[in-house]
Amino acid sequence: MKHTLSVLVEDEAGVLSRIAGLFARRGFNIESLAVGYTEQTGVSRITMVVPGDDGVIEQLTKQLYKLINVLKVNDITAKPCVERELMLLKVNATNATRSEIINFAQIFRARVVDASDESLTLEVVGDPGKMVAIVQVLDRFGIREIARTGKIALTRESGVNTEYLKAQSASALIA
């Protein structure tokens, strides 16, 4: 199972290197990584997606707390969250296919941020599932390049679990 960890750290040189080293020494992979400052001066948030069962994540959490610059580790996998990623996607576009690609971009609320005679570059923002879906749709045109940020996430103060609501809506449509 993939877990999303939100780690608050002191904003000092070498913190990310120490965390990456901890994962590397133990043979764990980080599938997604995003780092940025927070609302609190001197504190950064590292959001990472890590594969592993609950026992592995518990062990990693304990190891992270041993690092002096780590302030808080929160496994937000099962908590209601707002999750987003940014992706830039460069796709082949001819005169014949350009309008079809733009129509798909509108469906996914993507923006065209660059255009040439042979390609379109799209900016897509959304949850990780949206990224996979647009890549699948546009793959038939020929994808030239993809650049993605890591997932960022914040827990929902409202407590509303949109994943649960999506599942309920989907089962209502099937019934």
Beta strands, then each sheet from edge to edge (+ up, - down):
strand 1: 2-10
strand 2: 32-37
strand 3: 43-51
strand 4: 70-75
strand 5: 81-92
strand 6: 111-115
strand 7: 119-126
strand 8: 143-148
strand 9: 152-155
sheet 1: 2+ 3- 1+ 4-
sheet 2: 6+ 7- 5+ 8-
sheet 3: 6+ 7- 5+ 9-
end
